[in-house]
Amino acid sequence: MFFFKKYLLFIIISLYFTQLYSQNIDHKSLELEISNFNDKNQNEKSIVKLDKIINDTKSTDYDRYHAYLQKSLTYKNLYNYTGALTNLTLAEKAGRNTKYNKETSTRILIEQLFIYFDLKKNKEFNELLLQVKPENLKYIKNETRAFYECILGNLEMKKGNYVFADKYFDNCIILLKKENPKHLPIIYKVKVELYNLMGKHKEAIKAFEIGMDYAEKFQIDIYKITMLETIIYYYTSNEQYKEAYLAQSEVTRQRKLYDAANRSGQLNNLEKELLQQRSDIELNNKKNMQLVLSTIIILLCILIFVLFKLFQSNKQRRLLIEKEIARMRIQLESYINHTAENKNNQLYLNLEKYNLKPRHLEIIELIRKGKTNKEIGNELFISENTVKYHLKIIYEILDIDNRSELTK
């Protein structure tokens, strides 16, 4: 645990400093970098880098969309589907504010579809599948398109349409060979299942061998496990229990090495540590701000003291100024009181020609003071509805439409 924390600290420091002055994000390079981290089981590096982008004030919404999307794929790689769906939701929110809305919404929809397919949640999967519009598939790249068509092939396989399913899978192989061959084990996995159903045992074994070769070539542990689990099912369904046992032993060994659950937990802890780091930075900034404010206050106090000394050095002038200020204050108060009295008198003079009751005049005066109906009711000890009733009568008498005209 101690070694992990030291390793984690090294990753955080190195990645934060290398990214300190550069935020021009190349999204293709970012995707490739994160994918390489995940393929090498270096998921912590993925999370640290993506967290930096998400919380950088220089990042655009489109940058954050890509970062959340890659975080989702990182968690999905460790079978943490809850984390994957949570980050897809955040990616969708960020992408909604960009000019690439069609691209982002289509990709999010497809990725959600993949997750519910893996989880075998048929209701959610079918609802999302209906939302996929063929004309929007142009917004996704061939790699994602291949995964989508692989699912369509699976659906045809379940219906017993083996020929159509095989055509889908062959097309997926063509797309991935051009786009990203490291993902080909996904397609050869379902090829094994298809050929098993068709009774083509040689083809099934061949598909397994090809898929495993690609997994070994690119050293992607999760694909090795996937291929082995598929061949276990093949052996079991064909009563080849010895081969199934040997494959199961290898899967158990591989899964122990991969340790998805533990690594997923480490990622959650890492995210908490990153959050705590940001909180510490914010707290430190607040302390620095308080220090600056304290310095300013001290300087102000010094300035006030100097001014006070200067003020005392000319006492007679100060007394004259105070007397002048006092005289001006008295004049100003007299003027304000006189003006307020004139306005109040003018209010009643202007309204004398109307047949208004004293209660009406009280309400008008309170409205001009900015009181609400509720405040008027509280002050006059009447209900809010009664205030509204009086207002209606006032409007009719004065031939006005609303209370704003009473303030004019």
Secondary structure, DSSP 8 states (H G I E B T S, - for coil): -HHHHHHHHHHHHHHHHHTTT-----HHHHHHHHHHHHHTT-HHHHHHHHHHHHH-TT--HHHHHHHHHHHHHHHHHTT-HHHHHHHHHHHHHHHTTSTTHHHHHHHHHHHHHHHHHHTT-HHHHHHHHHH--GGGGGGS-HHHHHHHHHHHHHHHHHHT-HHHHHHHHHHHHHHHHHH-GGGHHHHHHHHHHHHHHHT-HHHHHHHHHHHHHHHHHHT-HHHHHHHHHHHHHHHHHTT-HHHHHHHHHHHHHHHHHH-HHHHHHHHHHHHHHHHHHHHHHHHHHHHHHHHHHHHHHHHHHHHHHHHHHHHHTTHHHHHHHHHHHHHHHHHHHHHHHHHHHHHHHHHHHHHTTS---HHHHHHHHHHHTT--HHHHHHHHT--HHHHHHHHHHHHHHHT-SSGGGGG-
